Amino acid sequence: MNVLWLALLLCSATPVSDEPSSVANVPTATPPVSTPTPSSVVPPAPKRFLRVAVYDFAVDGVEPRIGRFVTDAMVDELRKLDGVSVVSMDEVRAMLAHEGNKQVAGCTEGPSCLSEIGDALGVDEIVVGSLAVVGGVSVASIRRLDQAEAKAIASITERLKPRNGEEFVATVGAAAAKLYKDKPLRVGAVRGVPAELSRRLNPPPLPIWAPVSTGAAALIVAAGAAGLGLASLNEQQAHAALVAESKVTPVPGSVVVERAESAQQLALFSNVLWGTAAAVAVGTAVMVLFTDFEPAATE
């Protein structure tokens, strides 16, 4: 009986599988690691430049060449500023003329005209200025205009001591700094107009020896021209004498021809020298206008 009971117990027992448990073998889930793709990387935004057009400075009692010089100097000065893109009116006219918009290219300084220029170029700001001499005082007035809002952002007015236009050039650097306080200089840029450029506006006077030397050269060339002219005249007279003599006594034809050719060549050289002397004399006269005939005072 005990044996039978033991056999029944063994048959009813749950068999143990030799395979490992499926629960035990389930691997632990690992969260996926996201790697950036080239499309997910956001490129840096391009640098935004302030676009500025510089209009020709108006002049009143000031030579037009000074106005052009100061305008160009202001364009160069603003181009030294970081984050600023500048276009001059010469470049504006070239672009507008190329596009056939001659009406805008030739308009005068007025609110509607400036607005047309700004719209045509797509600029953000316009710089306008005027140079004048009032009551013996030089006055420079410059404005920075917002194109979208049609209003002045900044403006300056300087009263200066007249110095043949050099006073306007000297204030360009400071004027640009005041108008664009929010814009620093580019790396390596130096504010102000270089002295060598300023001297182009009013070149220093020539020394006295310059026109004296060219005048002396003109006299020497003229003297040579006169000498050749006299020689040509002598050859002509000799030729005429041979022609007259040939009517009485036989004269070799080669001698007569030689005298005639000599007279023509001397006359040609004389005329060339006279033309050279005249050109040198005109140059001397022009140099006299720029010569300092007042010697420097000595202590």
Secondary structure per residue as TSV (DSSP state, phi and psi in degrees):
chain	resnum	aa	ss	phi	psi
A	1	M	-	360.0	-40.7
A	2	N	H	-66.6	-34.6
A	3	V	H	-68.5	-42.3
A	4	L	H	-62.7	-43.3
A	5	W	H	-61.8	-37.0
A	6	L	H	-68.1	-38.3
A	7	A	H	-67.2	-42.0
A	8	L	H	-62.3	-36.8
A	9	L	H	-66.9	-38.9
A	10	L	H	-69.3	-36.0
A	11	C	H	-70.7	-33.0
A	12	S	H	-82.1	-8.3
A	13	A	S	-72.1	142.8
A	14	T	-	-74.3	126.5
A	15	P	-	-68.8	145.2
A	16	V	-	-96.4	122.2
A	17	S	-	-74.9	141.5
A	18	D	S	-77.7	-17.7
A	19	E	S	-75.8	146.9
A	20	P	-	-66.7	156.3
A	21	S	-	-64.7	136.0
A	22	S	T	-68.2	-28.5
A	23	V	T	-70.1	-39.5
A	24	A	T	-68.7	-29.0
A	25	N	T	-90.0	-2.7
A	26	V	S	-70.9	118.0
A	27	P	-	-68.8	151.2
A	28	T	-	-74.1	129.8
A	29	A	-	-67.7	129.6
A	30	T	-	-106.1	127.4
A	31	P	-	-62.7	135.5
A	32	P	-	-66.1	142.9
A	33	V	-	-95.1	118.1
A	34	S	-	-82.7	128.9
A	35	T	-	-109.6	137.8
A	36	P	-	-67.3	137.4
A	37	T	-	-99.4	157.1
A	38	P	G	-55.6	-31.8
A	39	S	G	-73.1	-21.7
A	40	S	G	-85.7	-11.6
A	41	V	S	-81.6	121.8
A	42	V	-	-86.8	118.1
A	43	P	-	-69.4	151.3
A	44	P	-	-65.1	144.6
A	45	A	-	-67.9	138.4
A	46	P	-	-63.3	150.9
A	47	K	-	-67.6	132.4
A	48	R	-	-90.7	117.3
A	49	F	-	-94.3	142.5
A	50	L	E	-83.1	120.4
A	51	R	E	-93.5	122.4
A	52	V	E	-127.7	135.6
A	53	A	E	-111.3	131.2
A	54	V	E	-104.0	115.4
A	55	Y	-	-82.2	152.2
A	56	D	-	-57.8	130.9
A	57	F	-	-69.0	134.1
A	58	A	E	-77.3	150.6
A	59	V	E	-128.1	145.4
A	60	D	E	-144.2	108.6
A	61	G	S	77.3	12.8
A	62	V	S	-124.8	141.4
A	63	E	-	-61.8	138.8
A	64	P	H	-56.5	-34.5
A	65	R	H	-64.0	-31.8
A	66	I	H	-68.4	-40.8
A	67	G	H	-61.0	-42.4
A	68	R	H	-65.5	-39.7
A	69	F	H	-64.7	-45.3
A	70	V	H	-67.6	-37.2
A	71	T	H	-61.4	-47.0
A	72	D	H	-62.7	-37.4
A	73	A	H	-65.6	-38.0
A	74	M	H	-67.0	-39.2
A	75	V	H	-59.9	-47.8
A	76	D	H	-62.7	-37.2
A	77	E	H	-68.4	-42.9
A	78	L	H	-68.8	-27.6
A	79	R	T	-71.4	-11.4
A	80	K	T	-79.5	-12.9
A	81	L	B	-80.1	141.2
A	82	D	T	-74.3	132.8
A	83	G	T	78.9	18.3
A	84	V	E	-122.7	129.9
A	85	S	E	-111.6	122.4
A	86	V	E	-118.2	139.9
A	87	V	E	-128.0	137.4
A	88	S	E	-92.6	167.6
A	89	M	H	-69.7	-29.0
A	90	D	H	-62.0	-42.2
A	91	E	H	-69.2	-35.9
A	92	V	H	-62.7	-46.9
A	93	R	H	-62.0	-39.8
A	94	A	H	-62.6	-43.4
A	95	M	H	-68.2	-45.1
A	96	L	H	-67.9	-37.7
A	97	A	H	-65.4	-36.5
A	98	H	H	-65.1	-33.4
A	99	E	T	-85.6	-3.5
A	100	G	T	84.1	6.8
A	101	N	-	-91.6	67.6
A	102	K	H	-72.6	-25.4
A	103	Q	H	-64.7	-42.9
A	104	V	H	-71.5	-36.0
A	105	A	H	-64.3	-27.1
A	106	G	T	-108.6	14.1
A	107	C	-	-75.6	161.9
A	108	T	-	-94.8	175.8
A	109	E	S	-77.4	99.9
A	110	G	S	-147.0	161.0
A	111	P	H	-56.4	-45.6
A	112	S	H	-67.6	-38.2
A	113	C	H	-65.4	-46.4
A	114	L	H	-62.1	-36.9
A	115	S	H	-65.1	-39.9
A	116	E	H	-63.4	-42.8
A	117	I	H	-63.3	-45.6
A	118	G	H	-62.0	-41.1
A	119	D	H	-66.6	-40.4
A	120	A	H	-65.6	-35.0
A	121	L	H	-92.0	-19.4
A	122	G	T	70.8	32.2
A	123	V	-	-86.0	161.3
A	124	D	S	-89.6	-34.5
A	125	E	E	-141.4	159.9
A	126	I	E	-131.0	136.2
A	127	V	E	-109.4	123.5
A	128	V	E	-124.7	155.6
A	129	G	E	-157.0	167.3
A	130	S	E	-143.6	143.4
A	131	L	E	-121.8	130.1
A	132	A	E	-147.7	159.2
A	133	V	E	-119.5	114.0
A	134	V	E	-123.6	118.7
A	135	G	T	57.8	38.0
A	136	G	T	76.9	11.0
A	137	V	E	-122.6	133.7
A	138	S	E	-83.1	133.5
A	139	V	E	-125.6	124.5
A	140	A	E	-114.8	124.2
A	141	S	E	-125.9	124.2
A	142	I	E	-133.0	137.4
A	143	R	E	-126.9	145.2
A	144	R	E	-109.3	114.6
A	145	L	E	-109.1	136.5
A	146	D	E	-82.5	124.4
A	147	Q	T	-72.1	-41.6
A	148	A	T	-69.3	-43.2
A	149	E	T	-95.3	-4.4
A	150	A	T	52.7	49.9
A	151	K	E	-144.2	162.2
A	152	A	E	-80.7	128.3
A	153	I	E	-85.4	-41.4
A	154	A	E	-154.2	154.4
A	155	S	E	-153.3	150.8
A	156	I	E	-137.4	152.1
A	157	T	E	-137.9	122.0
A	158	E	E	-117.5	133.5
A	159	R	E	-104.9	120.4
A	160	L	E	-126.2	159.1
A	161	K	-	-82.2	126.4
A	162	P	-	-59.6	133.7
A	163	R	S	-145.9	51.7
A	164	N	T	57.7	35.2
A	165	G	T	91.4	-17.3
A	166	E	H	-66.7	-24.4
A	167	E	H	-66.6	-33.8
A	168	F	H	-69.8	-41.4
A	169	V	H	-64.2	-39.3
A	170	A	H	-65.6	-23.8
A	171	T	T	-94.9	0.0
A	172	V	H	-62.6	-45.7
A	173	G	H	-61.6	-47.1
A	174	A	H	-66.2	-36.4
A	175	A	H	-64.1	-43.5
A	176	A	H	-62.9	-38.2
A	177	A	H	-65.4	-38.4
A	178	K	H	-72.4	-38.6
A	179	L	H	-70.6	-34.5
A	180	Y	T	-123.1	65.7
A	181	K	T	-66.7	-23.9
A	182	D	T	-85.5	-0.9
A	183	K	S	-119.8	112.9
A	184	P	-	-76.8	166.9
A	185	L	B	-72.0	152.0
A	186	R	-	-65.9	159.9
A	187	V	T	-63.8	126.8
A	188	G	T	88.3	-7.9
A	189	A	-	-79.8	148.5
A	190	V	-	-121.6	129.9
A	191	R	-	-74.8	145.2
A	192	G	S	103.2	157.9
A	193	V	-	-82.8	128.2
A	194	P	-	-58.5	149.1
A	195	A	H	-61.9	-35.8
A	196	E	H	-66.6	-30.3
A	197	L	H	-74.9	-36.1
A	198	S	H	-63.3	-34.3
A	199	R	H	-68.1	-20.1
A	200	R	H	-68.4	-26.5
A	201	L	H	-68.1	-45.6
A	202	N	S	-132.4	86.5
A	203	P	-	-59.6	147.3
A	204	P	-	-63.2	150.3
A	205	P	-	-65.0	152.9
A	206	L	B	-76.9	149.3
A	207	P	-	-71.3	159.8
A	208	I	T	-61.7	-33.7
A	209	W	H	-65.6	-21.1
A	210	A	H	-65.8	-56.6
A	211	P	H	-68.8	-28.3
A	212	V	H	-64.8	-43.4
A	213	S	H	-67.8	-42.1
A	214	T	H	-68.7	-34.7
A	215	G	H	-64.3	-40.0
A	216	A	H	-65.2	-38.8
A	217	A	H	-63.2	-39.7
A	218	A	H	-62.1	-40.3
A	219	L	H	-65.7	-40.4
A	220	I	H	-64.8	-43.9
A	221	V	H	-65.5	-39.6
A	222	A	H	-63.9	-38.0
A	223	A	H	-64.1	-40.6
A	224	G	H	-64.2	-39.3
A	225	A	H	-63.4	-40.6
A	226	A	H	-65.4	-40.2
A	227	G	H	-63.3	-43.7
A	228	L	H	-66.4	-33.9
A	229	G	H	-63.8	-42.5
A	230	L	H	-65.0	-40.1
A	231	A	H	-63.6	-40.0
A	232	S	H	-64.2	-39.0
A	233	L	H	-64.0	-40.2
A	234	N	H	-63.6	-40.2
A	235	E	H	-66.2	-36.4
A	236	Q	H	-65.5	-41.2
A	237	Q	H	-65.7	-39.5
A	238	A	H	-65.5	-39.7
A	239	H	H	-62.8	-43.0
A	240	A	H	-64.4	-37.8
A	241	A	H	-65.9	-39.3
A	242	L	H	-66.0	-38.2
A	243	V	H	-64.5	-41.6
A	244	A	H	-66.9	-38.5
A	245	E	H	-67.9	-33.4
A	246	S	H	-65.5	-17.8
A	247	K	T	-76.9	-19.4
A	248	V	T	-105.0	-49.7
A	249	T	S	-124.7	153.9
A	250	P	-	-64.9	133.7
A	251	V	-	-127.0	133.5
A	252	P	-	-57.0	130.8
A	253	G	H	-63.3	-32.0
A	254	S	H	-63.6	-33.4
A	255	V	H	-68.9	-41.6
A	256	V	H	-63.4	-44.7
A	257	V	H	-64.7	-40.3
A	258	E	H	-61.7	-41.6
A	259	R	H	-63.6	-40.7
A	260	A	H	-65.4	-44.8
A	261	E	H	-65.2	-38.8
A	262	S	H	-62.6	-42.0
A	263	A	H	-63.5	-41.0
A	264	Q	H	-65.5	-43.9
A	265	Q	H	-64.9	-42.7
A	266	L	H	-64.6	-38.3
A	267	A	H	-65.0	-39.3
A	268	L	H	-63.5	-47.7
A	269	F	H	-62.7	-36.8
A	270	S	H	-63.8	-43.2
A	271	N	H	-64.3	-39.0
A	272	V	H	-62.2	-44.5
A	273	L	H	-66.0	-37.3
A	274	W	H	-62.2	-41.5
A	275	G	H	-63.9	-40.4
A	276	T	H	-64.3	-43.3
A	277	A	H	-62.0	-40.1
A	278	A	H	-64.5	-41.7
A	279	A	H	-64.1	-42.6
A	280	V	H	-65.1	-36.6
A	281	A	H	-66.0	-40.7
A	282	V	H	-63.3	-42.7
A	283	G	H	-60.6	-38.5
A	284	T	H	-63.9	-41.5
A	285	A	H	-62.6	-39.3
A	286	V	H	-67.1	-40.8
A	287	M	H	-63.3	-32.8
A	288	V	H	-60.1	-34.3
A	289	L	H	-64.9	-23.6
A	290	F	T	-113.2	19.8
A	291	T	B	-102.0	138.2
A	292	D	-	-91.0	104.4
A	293	F	-	-91.9	1.0
A	294	E	S	-99.9	109.2
A	295	P	-	-64.6	148.2
A	296	A	-	-63.8	141.7
A	297	A	-	-69.6	135.8
A	298	T	-	-107.8	142.2
A	299	E	-	-82.4	360.0
